[in-house]
Amino acid sequence: MTEKKLSIFENYLTVWVLLCIILGIALGKLAPSVATTLNDFSIYQVSIPIAICLFFMMYPIMVKIDFTQVLKSAKTPKPVLLTLFINWAIKPFTMFGISYFFLGYLFKDFLTGTEILANGEEVELWRSYIAGTILLGIAPCTAMVLMWGSLAKGNDGLTLVMVAINSLMMLFLYGPLGSLLLGVNAMPVPWETMLLSVAVYVALPLVAGYISRKLILKYKGLDWFNEQFLHYLTPISISALLLTLVLLFTFKGEVIIDNPLTIVWIAIPLFIQTIVIFALGYFVFARMLKLSYHDAAPVALIGASNHFEVAIATAVILFGLSSGAALATVVGVLIEVPLMLMLVAICKRTCYLFDECHLDAPQCKATVAS
């Protein structure tokens, strides 16, 4: 059996990501009319260009999934229950506490000023920034986490099950949790954004992947699927991720450049929150429950990532497009991809801490051999 080597996309993915972020920000600043035109192609705050890119990012992942493994994953409750516990019982409240400590106490003197919200109410800027971080904290990722789980060589079937369950939980818990932590009575929930994003980002590539996998295996066989089809398909997923980043930061480039120091202050609690949640899920709870690496990695990565489309849409509805809350959700986009790639790398380097690890890392090979 020949050793599989990483492609140039996978080997230098962090470099490509940083270059795409820089390119997107530069385009957004130098050609704002292009960004505005592209951003106008949206339905219920869901960008059509980004939706197309995300489809091609998700489809190669979905088509690889053996759906018999999905059924098996659904019968193992521990990782699913742990994911729900982290996302809904811990993460919203740690986000509130950490962001309030940094933005409402340590950095408060750097975030002076007030703003007028969409409803005409005047609030201090630091409170608006905290509101944006809360909206990120109560929106677990239901799309790009499939990419992170796949890069970490986690259990794709389990990731898909947990994404489906989290999508359903958002429909019931997003509004009440937001109302509790924001203190907004009857918080408007962007149902259209939530449902459409799940349908476009998850359901559509899932159905396409399932049908095409079934047809290819029937007419071409498993060997052709693995050796030919996937060989040409794999770079498409990474390319779509990079193009998605260019688009995202083209839309938000001018905002990021115009608020550099503010973005630093907001990014610090978001960074710490992500690391804390990941560490709790991966190094503490997953090991306590004796999960395998292939279950532990996606559990921790789902907890660490956010559904920024829903968070941005809610911030715009509640507080206005130019609000501090909307800016805070954009900062979530800015730091998430590089940070999640770092966490994927941590997972792969520490896989030997868990049982049933079969990665190519030397530590894992030594563990399996022993």
C-alpha positions in Angstrom: 0.0 0.0 0.0 1.6 3.3 -1.1 1.9 6.1 1.5 -0.6 8.9 0.8 1.1 12.3 0.6 -0.6 15.6 1.3 -1.4 17.8 -1.7 0.1 21.2 -2.1 -3.3 22.6 -1.0 -3.3 20.6 2.2 0.4 20.9 3.0 0.4 24.7 3.0 -3.3 25.3 3.8 -2.6 27.9 6.6 -0.5 29.9 4.1 -3.2 29.8 1.5 -5.8 30.8 4.1 -3.8 33.9 5.2 -3.2 34.9 1.6 -6.9 34.6 0.8 -7.8 36.7 3.9 -5.3 39.4 2.8 -6.6 39.3 -0.8 -10.2 39.6 0.3 -9.5 42.5 2.6 -7.5 44.3 -0.1 -10.3 43.8 -2.6 -12.9 45.0 -0.2 -11.0 48.2 0.5 -9.7 48.9 -3.1 -12.9 47.9 -4.9 -15.8 48.3 -2.5 -18.3 48.5 -5.4 -17.4 45.0 -6.3 -18.0 43.8 -2.8 -21.3 45.7 -2.6 -22.5 44.2 -5.9 -21.6 40.7 -4.9 -23.1 41.1 -1.4 -26.4 42.3 -2.9 -27.0 38.8 -4.3 -28.4 37.4 -1.1 -31.7 35.9 0.2 -32.5 36.4 3.9 -28.9 37.5 4.7 -27.6 34.3 3.0 -25.1 35.2 0.3 -25.7 33.4 -3.0 -22.0 33.5 -4.1 -20.9 32.2 -0.7 -23.6 29.5 -0.8 -22.3 28.3 -4.2 -18.8 28.1 -2.8 -19.9 26.3 0.3 -21.8 23.8 -1.7 -18.6 22.8 -3.6 -16.7 22.8 -0.2 -19.2 20.5 1.4 -20.1 18.2 -1.5 -16.7 16.4 -1.6 -17.0 15.8 2.1 -20.5 14.5 1.9 -19.9 12.2 -1.0 -17.1 10.4 1.0 -19.4 9.6 3.9 -20.5 5.9 4.2 -24.0 6.3 5.4 -23.9 3.0 7.2 -21.4 4.7 9.5 -23.9 7.5 10.1 -26.4 5.0 11.4 -23.8 3.5 13.7 -22.8 7.0 14.9 -26.4 7.7 15.8 -26.4 4.7 18.1 -23.4 6.0 20.2 -24.9 8.6 22.5 -21.9 9.7 24.5 -20.3 12.0 21.9 -23.7 13.4 20.8 -24.7 14.2 24.4 -21.3 15.7 25.1 -21.6 18.0 22.0 -25.1 19.2 23.2 -23.8 19.8 26.7 -20.8 21.9 25.5 -22.8 23.9 22.9 -25.8 24.7 25.0 -25.0 24.3 28.7 -21.4 25.7 28.7 -20.4 27.7 25.6 -23.1 30.5 25.8 -22.3 31.3 29.4 -18.5 31.1 29.1 -18.7 33.5 26.1 -20.8 35.9 28.2 -18.4 35.7 31.1 -15.2 36.0 29.1 -16.4 38.8 26.8 -17.8 40.8 29.7 -14.6 40.5 31.7 -12.4 41.7 28.8 -14.7 44.1 26.9 -16.7 45.4 29.9 -13.8 45.6 32.4 -10.2 45.2 31.1 -10.6 47.0 27.7 -13.5 49.2 28.7 -11.4 52.4 28.6 -10.4 51.7 25.0 -13.9 51.2 23.9 -15.5 54.5 24.8 -18.4 56.2 23.0 -22.0 55.4 22.3 -24.1 54.4 19.3 -27.7 54.7 18.3 -29.2 51.3 17.6 -31.7 50.5 14.9 -34.6 51.0 17.4 -33.4 54.5 18.3 -31.9 53.5 21.7 -28.5 54.9 22.7 -26.1 52.4 24.2 -22.4 52.3 25.2 -20.2 50.8 22.5 -18.6 48.1 24.8 -22.1 46.8 25.5 -22.8 46.5 21.8 -19.6 44.6 21.2 -20.5 42.2 24.0 -23.9 41.6 22.5 -22.2 40.6 19.2 -19.9 38.1 21.0 -23.0 36.6 22.7 -24.7 36.1 19.4 -21.6 34.2 18.2 -21.6 32.1 21.4 -25.2 30.9 21.0 -24.8 29.9 17.4 -22.9 26.6 17.0 -21.4 25.9 13.6 -23.5 23.7 11.3 -21.6 23.9 8.1 -17.9 24.6 8.0 -17.3 22.3 10.9 -17.7 19.4 8.5 -14.5 20.8 6.8 -12.6 21.0 10.1 -13.7 17.5 11.1 -12.6 16.1 7.7 -9.2 17.8 7.9 -8.7 16.4 11.4 -9.5 12.9 10.1 -12.4 12.7 12.5 -15.6 10.6 12.2 -17.5 12.2 9.3 -20.6 10.2 10.0 -20.7 11.4 13.7 -20.0 15.0 12.6 -22.9 14.9 10.3 -25.2 13.5 13.0 -24.1 16.2 15.4 -24.5 18.9 12.8 -28.1 17.8 12.2 -29.0 17.7 15.9 -27.4 21.1 16.5 -29.4 22.6 13.6 -32.6 21.4 15.2 -31.5 22.6 18.7 -30.9 26.1 17.3 -34.5 26.3 16.2 -35.6 25.9 19.8 -32.8 27.3 22.0 -31.3 30.2 20.0 -34.1 32.7 20.8 -34.5 31.9 24.5 -30.8 31.9 25.2 -30.3 35.1 23.3 -33.2 36.7 25.2 -31.7 35.5 28.5 -28.1 36.7 27.9 -28.8 39.9 25.9 -31.7 40.9 28.1 -33.8 41.6 24.9 -37.4 40.7 25.4 -38.9 38.6 22.6 -35.6 38.6 20.7 -36.3 38.3 17.0 -34.8 35.1 15.6 -33.7 35.1 11.9 -35.7 31.9 11.1 -35.4 32.4 7.4 -31.6 32.8 7.6 -31.3 29.8 9.9 -33.4 27.5 7.9 -32.1 28.6 4.5 -28.5 28.4 5.6 -28.9 24.8 6.9 -30.8 23.8 3.7 -28.2 25.3 1.4 -25.0 24.6 3.3 -25.8 21.1 4.7 -29.0 19.5 3.2 -28.3 20.2 -0.5 -24.7 18.9 -0.6 -25.8 16.0 1.7 -28.5 14.9 -0.8 -26.3 15.4 -3.8 -23.5 13.5 -2.1 -25.7 10.6 -1.1 -27.3 10.2 -4.6 -24.1 10.5 -6.5 -22.2 8.2 -4.2 -24.9 5.5 -4.6 -24.9 5.9 -8.4 -21.1 5.8 -8.8 -20.7 2.7 -6.6 -23.4 1.0 -8.5 -22.1 1.7 -12.0 -18.3 2.2 -11.4 -17.5 0.3 -8.2 -15.7 1.2 -5.0 -12.2 1.1 -6.5 -12.9 3.6 -9.2 -14.7 5.8 -6.7 -11.6 5.8 -4.3 -8.8 5.9 -6.9 -10.3 8.1 -9.7 -13.3 10.1 -8.6 -11.9 11.2 -5.2 -8.5 11.9 -6.7 -9.9 14.7 -8.8 -12.6 15.8 -6.3 -10.4 16.4 -3.2 -8.8 19.7 -4.4 -12.2 21.1 -5.2 -13.1 21.2 -1.5 -10.0 23.1 -0.4 -10.3 25.5 -3.4 -13.9 26.3 -2.5 -12.8 27.0 1.1 -10.2 29.5 -0.1 -12.6 31.2 -2.5 -15.2 31.4 0.3 -12.6 33.3 2.4 -11.8 35.7 -0.4 -15.6 36.5 -0.7 -16.2 36.8 3.0 -13.3 39.2 3.6 -14.1 41.1 0.4 -17.5 41.9 1.9 -16.0 42.9 5.3 -12.6 44.3 4.2 -13.4 48.0 4.6 -14.9 47.5 8.0 -11.9 45.5 9.2 -9.4 48.2 7.9 -11.4 51.1 9.4 -11.5 49.5 12.9 -8.0 47.9 13.5 -7.6 48.5 17.2 -11.2 47.8 18.0 -10.9 44.5 16.2 -7.9 43.5 18.3 -9.8 44.2 21.6 -12.8 42.1 20.4 -10.6 39.3 19.0 -8.8 38.6 22.3 -11.9 37.4 24.2 -13.1 35.5 21.2 -9.7 33.8 20.8 -9.7 32.8 24.5 -13.2 31.6 24.4 -12.5 29.3 21.5 -9.4 27.9 23.1 -11.2 27.3 26.4 -14.1 25.5 24.9 -11.9 23.4 22.7 -9.7 22.4 25.6 -12.7 21.5 27.8 -14.2 19.4 25.0 -11.0 17.7 23.8 -8.6 17.4 26.7 -11.1 17.2 29.6 -14.6 15.8 28.8 -13.7 13.6 25.8 -10.9 11.9 27.8 -13.1 11.6 30.9 -15.7 9.8 28.7 -13.0 7.7 27.0 -14.0 8.7 23.5 -11.9 7.6 20.6 -9.8 10.2 18.8 -12.1 10.1 15.8 -15.1 11.0 18.0 -13.2 13.4 20.3 -11.9 15.6 17.5 -15.2 16.6 15.9 -16.9 17.0 19.3 -14.3 19.6 20.3 -14.2 21.3 16.9 -18.0 21.7 16.8 -17.9 23.3 20.3 -15.1 25.7 19.3 -16.6 26.9 16.0 -19.5 29.3 15.4 -22.3 29.8 12.8 -21.3 33.3 12.0 -23.9 33.8 9.2 -26.8 33.5 11.7 -24.9 35.6 14.3 -24.3 38.4 11.7 -27.9 38.3 10.5 -29.3 38.5 14.1 -26.9 41.4 14.9 -28.1 43.3 11.8 -31.8 42.7 12.7 -31.4 43.6 16.3 -28.9 46.4 16.3 -28.3 47.6 12.8 -25.8 47.1 10.0 -23.3 49.6 11.3 -23.6 48.6 15.0 -20.8 47.4 17.3 -22.6 44.1 17.6 -22.4 43.5 13.9 -18.7 44.4 13.9 -18.1 41.9 16.7 -19.7 39.1 14.6 -17.4 40.1 11.7 -14.4 39.7 14.0 -15.6 36.2 14.6 -15.3 35.5 10.9 -11.9 37.1 10.8 -10.3 34.9 13.5 -12.3 31.7 13.1 -10.6 30.0 10.1 -7.0 30.5 11.1 -7.8 29.5 14.6 -9.8 26.4 13.6 -6.9 25.3 11.4 -4.6 25.6 14.4 -7.0 23.5 16.5 -7.1 20.9 13.7 -3.3 20.7 13.8 -3.4 20.3 17.6 -5.9 17.5 17.3 -3.7 15.6 14.8 -0.5 16.1 16.8 -2.1 14.9 20.1 -4.2 12.0 18.6 -2.0 9.5 20.6 -3.8 10.6 23.8 -6.9 8.7 22.7 -7.6 5.1 21.9 -8.5 3.9 18.4 -6.2 6.4 16.6 -5.0 5.5 13.2 -3.5 8.7 11.8 -0.1 8.9 10.1 1.5 10.8 13.1 4.5 8.9 14.5 3.0 9.0 18.0 -0.2 7.4 16.8 1.7 4.7 14.9 3.6 3.9 18.0 0.4 3.7 20.0 -1.2 1.4 17.5 1.9 -0.8 17.3 2.1 -1.2 21.1 
